[in-house]
Amino acid sequence: MPRFGLAVGQILVGSADTLLVSAVLHQMVSAAADVPYVAIATAYVAANAASVATHVPGGLGVVELVVISLVPGAHIVGALIGFRAVYYLLPFAIGCGALAVTELLRRRSG
């Protein structure tokens, strides 16, 4: 078990991460529909819980289904695709680039 201070720190960092990811999703959705941040954050937390319960890798399709179900009347499929690109594909591309640079530098020096 982590110490109390470390456990509180992990809870705070995890909560901040969820709030910031919800903010990214809200910005994507706000281009398509006028939905309050609290509704998007609630939908994202529920979608995240559903994706953990289903064991689908990356919650692929689960997050989208839950968010679309909980945010009625909004045509936000494009916003969810953009969210996936920003949240998954952009960090993946940055990581691949960083790995390639690191490997090139290692091979040159070794």
Phi, psi and omega in degrees: 000137177287157175299160183302314181298319178293320179297317178296318177299318178296320178296317180294317180294318178297319178293318178296320178299314180297319179294321180289321176295321176297325178294321176297313178298320179297319179295323177294316183288326184297340176288333183258331184207154178268091182240133180296151181301320183298322178294319179292317180297318178297315179297320180293318179296317177296320179294321178296317178296320179294321180291326175293319181293328182274345181062025176281129181302123180070008182062027185300114181092327181289312180300315181298314181299314182293316181295316179297323179290324184271348177244080187288150174080356181256131177268089191241019181299316179298322178295323179290325176293318176297321177299316178300318181296316181289319188276331182246309187286320179298311177296326177296316179295319178296317179296319178296318177296317179296320177296317180297316179296316179298316180294320178297315179296321179294318181291325179291321183277340185257000000 
